[in-house]
């Protein structure tokens, strides 16, 4: 289960990306998450995925 609050979700996702996954695609596949829905939720608070640093910034 992932957090529903967008700011907590941001922290959760960036922690997972930093510590456990080499890309957003890998994380979404492993956790059975919809990548576009995740990007939309975090986009609503003005964060986008940066492949270069593997984080939402």
C-alpha positions as CSV (number, residue, x, y, z in Angstrom):
1,X,0.0,0.0,0.0
2,X,1.3,3.4,-0.9
3,X,0.6,6.7,0.9
4,X,-2.3,8.7,-0.4
5,X,-1.1,12.2,0.8
6,X,0.9,13.6,-2.2
7,X,3.8,15.0,0.0
8,X,4.2,11.7,1.9
9,X,3.9,9.8,-1.4
10,X,6.7,12.0,-2.8
11,X,9.0,11.1,0.1
12,X,8.0,7.4,0.0
13,X,8.7,7.1,-3.8
14,X,12.0,9.0,-3.7
15,X,13.2,6.8,-0.8
16,X,12.3,3.7,-2.7
17,X,14.0,5.0,-5.8
18,X,17.1,6.0,-3.9
19,X,17.5,2.9,-1.8
20,X,16.0,0.0,-3.8
21,X,15.3,0.6,-7.5
22,X,17.4,1.8,-10.4
23,X,14.5,3.4,-12.3
24,X,10.9,4.4,-12.0
25,X,9.9,1.6,-14.4
26,X,11.6,-1.0,-12.2
27,X,9.9,0.3,-9.1
28,X,6.5,0.4,-10.7
29,X,6.9,-3.1,-12.1
30,X,8.1,-4.6,-8.8
31,X,5.4,-2.8,-6.7
32,X,2.6,-3.3,-9.3
33,X,2.0,0.4,-9.6
34,X,0.6,2.4,-12.6
35,X,3.5,4.6,-13.6
36,X,1.3,7.2,-15.4
37,X,-1.0,7.5,-12.4
38,X,1.9,8.0,-10.1
39,X,3.4,10.6,-12.3
40,X,0.0,12.3,-12.5
41,X,-0.4,12.4,-8.7
42,X,3.1,13.8,-8.2
43,X,2.7,16.2,-11.2
44,X,-0.3,17.7,-9.4
45,X,2.1,19.0,-6.8
46,X,4.6,20.2,-9.5
47,X,7.1,17.3,-9.3
48,X,8.3,15.4,-12.3
49,X,10.6,12.3,-12.6
50,X,14.2,13.1,-13.5
51,X,15.8,10.0,-15.0
52,X,19.3,11.5,-14.5
53,X,19.0,11.5,-10.7
54,X,16.3,8.8,-10.5
55,X,14.1,11.0,-8.3
56,X,11.1,13.2,-8.5
57,X,12.2,16.8,-8.4
